Amino acid sequence: MFYLLQAQQSPGGGYGTLIMLGAMIVVFWLFFIRPQAKKAKQQKQFITDLQKGTKVVTIAGIHGVINKINEDGTINLETSPGSYMKIEKSSVSMEWTNNLNKPAAVTGEKK
């Protein structure tokens, strides 16, 4: 009687589960891991390419111009004439800095 209550497995049922699990892993990699790794690589390149005189925005929203790049991974940021802040290079926002430095969009309206 105990044998009658056990579920009957169809032949090849384990392969379907393995294929679905593999497909889920591939989708997870394509949509989550790969884009984040690409963005991290771009951020690292952006940080290494920072130069004196570049207008930047920090992740805290502070605007300034790079005055000096220090060897210890920090930069001196001039926020207003004669006013300097020492901040970490990693605190510079790539997205906000790129938006600040891109040319203004030309509108079709004339005044």
N, C-alpha and C positions, 0 to 999 in steps of 0.2 A: 503494500500500500504506500509506503514511503516513496517508492520510485514513481508512482503515479502523480505525486504532488510536485515533483521536481519539474522545472521548466525545460522544455526541449530546446536545445540550441540548434540553429540552422547551420549547415556547413558553410564555412567562410565568414561567419558573423564577426569574428575577431579582426579580420582584415579591414572590414568597413570602418570599424572603430579606429583602427590605427591610421587609416587614410584620412578620416575626419580630424583626428588629433594633429596629424602632420599638416593638413590644410589650415587649421586654426593657428598653428605656430608660424607658418609662412605669412599669413595675413597679419598677425600680430607684429612680426618683424617688418613687413612692408609699410605698415601704417604708423607704428610707434617708435621702434628702435632706430630704424634707418634715418628718418627725418631728424630725430633728435641728435644723432651722431653727426649728421651733415651740418646742422646748425651749430653744434659745439665746435666743429672744425672751423667754420666761418668766423665764429666769435674769437677763437684763439688767433687766427690769422689777422683779424681786425686789431686785436690788442697789440700784436707784434709790429704792425704797420703804423702805429701812432707816431706822429712826429711833432716837433716843436712848431707852434703856430696854428695847429689844427683846432678849429672850434668844436667843442664836444659838449655832451649833456650826460650827466651821471645818472645812475639808476634812482637817485634821490631827487632828480629834476634840477640839479644845479647846472647852470650854463656857464661856460668859461672858455678860455683859450689856454692850450698847453704852453707853459713857459719853460719847463725843464723836465726831462725824463731822467729819473734817478736809477742807479744800478740795483737798488733793493726792491724793485717792482712797484715803485710809487712814481707819481708825477706831481709837479707843482702846477697848480691850476690858477690862472689869474681870472678872478671872478669880476673884478672891476679894476680900473687903473690903480696900481699900487697895492692891491689886496690879493694875497695869495693863500691858497689852501694846499696842503699836502694830502693827496688821496691815493688809494690803491688803483693800479691800472685796471684791475678787473671790475672796478665799480663804474667804468664808462659804459654807457648803453649803446650798443651797436645800432639798434633800430632808431632810437631817438636822434643819435648823432647823424645817421644817414638822412633822416628826414630834415634835420636842420641844414645840412650841407647840400641837399639837392636843389637844383635851380627851381625857382618859383614857376608854377604853371602859368602859361600865357592864356589869359582869358580873351574871348572874342568880343567882349563889351568895350565900347569906346565911350569916353566921357565928353 
